[in-house]
Amino acid sequence: MSALTSRRAYLALAAVQAADAAACVGPVAPVKKAFDDVGLPEELRPLIPVVKAASAVGLLSVVRFPALARLTTFMLTVYFVLAVGSHLRVRDFSPNLIAASAFLALFGTMTVEGPDLRAR
């Protein structure tokens, strides 16, 4: 078992996604600025907290449904491919690009590895 395949990692990242979903509801000023910087259309912005909340639930599913948790990490990989692409498209080389790239690498690796099934 590696740190990325443990239930603890999935549960911790679920908490991160849930907090991020809450920050996107308003959204808080830094999130609004990030959306503005990448040119996210206003009509798509209400979907972001829903997507992030759903990803938190999907990550929490590792306890009973590890295949769903793995699918969730795959979908988060796709999400962060789009996020990194959005930052690069507008030449936004801010710390947000670094964060999106790190999450892309993290969720991509977690998708390949999958959750540890021995911890049942």
Residue, then its C-alpha position, 0 to 999 in steps of 0.5 A: m500500500s502506498a500513500l496514494t492508494s490508502r483510504r486515508a488519502y481518498l478521504a483527505l482529498a474528499a475533504v479538500q474537494a468539499a472545501d473547494a466546492a464550498a469556496c466556489v459557491g459564492p464564489v470567494a474572491p480568489v476563486k472568482k478571480a481565477f474563473d475570470d482569469v481563465g475566461l470561464p463563462e458565467e453560465l458554467r460557474p454554478l456547475i463547478p461547486v456541483v462537480k466538486a461536491a460530486s467528486a467529494v462524494g465519489l472519493l468518499s465512496v472508497v470505503r464501500f465502492p472502490a471502483l467508483a472512487r477510481l472512476t472519480t479519480f479518472m474524472l478528476t484527471v479529465y477535469f484537471v486536464l481541462a483546467v491546465g489547458s484553460h490556464l495555458r490557453v490564456r497564458d495564465f502562468s500563475p500559482n493556479l496553473i501550478a496547483a492545477s498541474a499538481f492535482l492533475a499529476l496526483f489524480g492521474t497517478m491515483t487513477v493508475e494505482g487505484p485504491d488499496l483493496r486490502a483495507r476492507 
